[in-house]
Amino acid sequence: MGWAYHDAARFPDLQERRHHTPSITEVYRSYGITDYHRQRTTVFTRIATEHEAGMLMLRPGQSVLVVQKIDADLDRNPIGFSEAVWAGDRVQFTFETDQPTVMTTENASHV
């Protein structure tokens, strides 16, 4: 379950476009935003609300995993925020980056 927010002045008919185009990337393109990036992703847990527990078939007091994201245009202006709530014991996320990993080694004799 989740929700999203976009600037109504900048995207006046976004909900209508989103209804006809399931890809948010394509919707952004329809407004002239040819590229964007994820400015921030925040992941945390908390106790489910009563509504969330019912929707996700959780017992009262169970935790949910919350994923919040902010997308920004290439000028770093935020263009969208969304939050998704997941049953934490039923989901796994893997985050990868296209940046090379730098590995270093430490000589144990110098410790």
ABEGO torsion letter per residue (X at the ends): XBBBBBBAAABAAAAAAAAABABAAAAAAAAGBABBBBABBBBBBBBBBAAAAAAAGBBBGBBBBBBBBBBBBAAGBBABBBBBBBBAAABBBBBBBABBBBBBBBBAAAX
